[in-house]
Amino acid sequence: MSDAYRLYLVTDPRLGGDRPLEQIVEAAVAGGVTLVQLRDKDAEPAAVERRARSLLRLLDGTGVPLLVNDHLSVAQTLGIGLHVGSSDSPPDLARTLLGPDVLIGASLGGGRAMPEAHWEALSYAAVGPVWATQTKRDTGPAVGTEAVERVTGSLALPVVAIGGITPARARSAVLAGAAGVAVVSDIVAAADPAAAARELREAVDAALAERG
């Protein structure tokens, strides 16, 4: 399952212009995205569920899992994974409700403290912003690849680097220990999401091979 984290697309409805989200996701998956998170903090649960159902139909047969950000009720209804932030549902509660098989991840910043039960419930941890980003304004200062090294050295979990990711930076993050990178604007806002994803995936794959 660690290969699922190589290129992790996080959606943002503000960045895609007039293009349907499904069109962007389809192109990104064709380019090499291995995991998709539906993130729309402003949408009501019913709207998130409708969009998640649409993406599930799109992803059917691709082998690419879908997670939803924050909306535990939607994840439970659809039987999909969940990503939680520091103020969202506790990971152990999510694991109890969603079962042992779905992916559950959490955002850690530079490595926030968390009860042991929360760590045990997680499938992966996302660390960032590794580099400064304008995509999400409330993330705090960049933590650098040092945070990736620190967290990967202390956790028996796959770590995904997020924040300001470009192909060159993807290589640096993976060489610092990340299992992959999570990307928002570099794919969602790209004129050609498939080409953008392909370049990122090639960088990640090459860095993983280099790391050995």
C-alpha positions as CSV (number, residue, x, y, z in Angstrom):
1,M,0.0,0.0,0.0
2,S,3.0,2.3,0.4
3,D,3.0,2.9,-3.4
4,A,-0.4,4.6,-2.9
5,Y,1.4,7.6,-1.4
6,R,3.8,8.3,-4.3
7,L,1.7,11.1,-5.8
8,Y,-1.2,12.2,-3.7
9,L,-3.6,14.7,-5.3
10,V,-5.5,17.1,-2.9
11,T,-8.3,18.9,-4.7
12,D,-9.2,22.6,-4.3
13,P,-12.3,23.9,-6.0
14,R,-10.8,27.4,-6.2
15,L,-7.9,26.5,-8.4
16,G,-9.4,24.6,-11.3
17,G,-11.0,27.6,-13.1
18,D,-14.1,26.6,-15.1
19,R,-13.0,23.0,-15.6
20,P,-15.0,20.3,-13.8
21,L,-13.2,18.7,-10.9
22,E,-13.8,15.3,-12.5
23,Q,-12.0,16.4,-15.6
24,I,-8.9,17.5,-13.6
25,V,-8.9,14.3,-11.5
26,E,-9.2,12.1,-14.6
27,A,-6.3,13.8,-16.3
28,A,-4.2,13.7,-13.1
29,V,-4.8,10.0,-12.6
30,A,-3.8,9.4,-16.2
31,G,-0.6,11.2,-15.5
32,G,0.3,9.0,-12.5
33,V,-1.6,10.2,-9.4
34,T,-1.9,7.3,-7.0
35,L,-4.3,8.7,-4.3
36,V,-7.0,11.4,-4.4
37,Q,-8.3,13.5,-1.5
38,L,-11.5,15.4,-2.0
39,R,-11.0,18.6,0.0
40,D,-13.6,21.4,0.0
41,K,-13.8,23.0,3.5
42,D,-16.7,25.3,2.4
43,A,-19.0,22.7,1.1
44,E,-21.9,21.1,3.0
45,P,-21.8,17.4,3.7
46,A,-24.5,16.6,1.2
47,A,-22.5,18.4,-1.6
48,V,-19.3,16.6,-0.5
49,E,-21.1,13.3,-0.7
50,R,-22.4,14.0,-4.2
51,R,-19.0,14.9,-5.4
52,A,-17.4,11.9,-3.7
53,R,-19.8,9.6,-5.4
54,S,-19.0,11.1,-8.8
55,L,-15.3,10.7,-8.2
56,L,-15.8,7.1,-7.0
57,R,-17.4,6.3,-10.3
58,L,-14.5,8.0,-12.1
59,L,-11.9,6.1,-10.2
60,D,-13.6,2.7,-10.4
61,G,-11.2,0.3,-12.0
62,T,-8.1,2.5,-11.7
63,G,-6.9,1.2,-8.4
64,V,-6.6,4.8,-7.1
65,P,-8.2,5.2,-3.6
66,L,-10.4,8.2,-2.7
67,L,-10.3,9.9,0.7
68,V,-12.4,12.8,1.9
69,N,-11.1,15.6,4.0
70,D,-12.7,16.0,7.5
71,H,-16.2,14.8,6.6
72,L,-16.3,11.6,8.7
73,S,-20.0,11.0,8.1
74,V,-19.4,11.0,4.3
75,A,-16.5,8.6,4.7
76,Q,-18.6,6.3,6.8
77,T,-21.6,6.4,4.3
78,L,-19.4,5.7,1.3
79,G,-16.9,3.4,2.9
80,I,-13.9,5.5,1.9
81,G,-10.9,6.9,3.6
82,L,-10.5,10.0,5.7
83,H,-7.9,12.7,6.2
84,V,-8.1,14.8,9.4
85,G,-6.5,18.0,10.5
86,S,-5.7,19.1,14.1
87,S,-9.3,20.3,14.8
88,D,-11.1,17.5,12.9
89,S,-12.4,14.1,14.2
90,P,-9.9,12.1,16.3
91,P,-8.2,9.4,14.3
92,D,-9.1,6.7,16.8
93,L,-12.8,7.6,16.6
94,A,-12.5,7.5,12.8
95,R,-10.8,4.1,12.8
96,T,-13.5,2.7,15.1
97,L,-16.3,3.9,12.8
98,L,-14.6,3.2,9.4
99,G,-13.0,-0.1,10.2
100,P,-9.5,-1.5,9.8
101,D,-9.2,-1.4,6.0
102,V,-9.7,2.2,4.9
103,L,-6.9,4.7,4.7
104,I,-6.9,7.3,7.5
105,G,-4.3,10.1,7.6
106,A,-3.6,13.2,9.6
107,S,-1.8,16.5,9.1
108,L,1.1,16.9,11.5
109,G,2.7,20.2,10.7
110,G,6.2,19.9,11.9
111,G,5.2,16.9,14.1
112,R,2.6,17.8,16.6
113,A,2.0,15.8,19.8
114,M,-0.7,13.2,19.6
115,P,-2.0,10.5,21.9
116,E,-0.8,7.0,21.2
117,A,-4.2,5.8,20.3
118,H,-4.4,8.4,17.6
119,W,-1.0,7.3,16.1
120,E,-2.1,3.7,16.1
121,A,-5.2,4.5,14.1
122,L,-3.4,6.2,11.3
123,S,-2.4,4.8,7.9
124,Y,-0.1,7.7,7.1
125,A,1.0,11.1,8.3
126,A,1.2,14.3,6.2
127,V,4.0,16.7,7.1
128,G,4.0,20.3,6.0
129,P,4.1,22.9,4.6
130,V,7.5,21.7,3.8
131,W,7.9,24.8,1.6
132,A,6.0,28.0,1.7
133,T,2.6,27.8,-0.1
134,Q,-0.2,30.2,-1.0
135,T,-2.7,27.4,-1.5
136,K,-3.6,27.2,2.1
137,R,-3.1,30.4,4.1
138,D,-3.5,29.0,7.6
139,T,-0.7,26.4,7.5
140,G,2.0,28.3,9.3
141,P,5.6,28.7,8.3
142,A,7.4,26.2,6.2
143,V,8.9,23.4,8.2
144,G,11.5,22.3,5.7
145,T,12.8,18.8,4.8
146,E,14.3,18.6,8.3
147,A,10.8,18.0,9.6
148,V,10.3,15.3,7.0
149,E,13.5,13.6,8.2
150,R,12.5,14.0,11.9
151,V,9.0,12.6,11.5
152,T,10.1,9.7,9.3
153,G,12.7,8.8,11.8
154,S,10.3,8.7,14.7
155,L,7.2,7.1,13.1
156,A,6.5,3.6,11.8
157,L,4.1,5.1,9.3
158,P,4.5,6.3,5.7
159,V,5.0,10.1,5.6
160,V,3.8,12.3,2.8
161,A,5.3,15.7,2.3
162,I,3.0,18.6,1.4
163,G,3.3,22.3,0.7
164,G,5.0,24.1,-2.2
165,I,5.7,20.8,-4.0
166,T,7.4,21.0,-7.5
167,P,9.2,18.2,-9.3
168,A,12.6,19.3,-8.0
169,R,11.2,19.7,-4.4
170,A,9.5,16.3,-4.7
171,R,12.9,14.7,-5.2
172,S,14.2,16.5,-2.1
173,A,11.3,15.4,0.0
174,V,11.6,11.8,-1.0
175,L,15.3,11.8,-0.4
176,A,14.5,13.1,3.1
177,G,12.5,10.0,3.8
178,A,9.0,10.8,2.5
179,A,7.0,7.9,0.9
180,G,5.6,10.4,-1.6
181,V,4.3,13.9,-2.0
182,A,0.8,15.5,-1.8
183,V,0.1,18.2,-4.4
184,V,-2.6,20.7,-4.8
185,S,-1.9,23.7,-7.1
186,D,0.9,22.3,-9.2
187,I,-1.7,19.8,-10.6
188,V,-5.1,21.4,-10.0
189,A,-4.1,24.8,-11.5
190,A,-1.9,23.4,-14.3
191,A,-3.0,24.0,-17.9
192,D,-2.3,20.3,-18.5
193,P,-2.9,18.3,-15.2
194,A,-1.9,15.1,-16.8
195,A,1.5,16.4,-17.9
196,A,2.0,18.1,-14.5
197,A,1.2,14.8,-12.7
198,R,3.5,12.9,-15.0
199,E,6.5,15.1,-14.3
200,L,5.9,14.9,-10.6
201,R,5.5,11.2,-10.7
202,E,8.7,10.7,-12.6
203,A,10.5,12.8,-10.1
204,V,9.1,10.8,-7.2
205,D,9.8,7.5,-8.8
206,A,13.4,8.5,-9.7
207,A,14.0,9.7,-6.1
208,L,12.6,6.5,-4.6
209,A,14.9,4.5,-6.9
210,E,17.9,6.7,-5.9
211,R,17.1,6.3,-2.2
212,G,17.0,2.5,-2.6
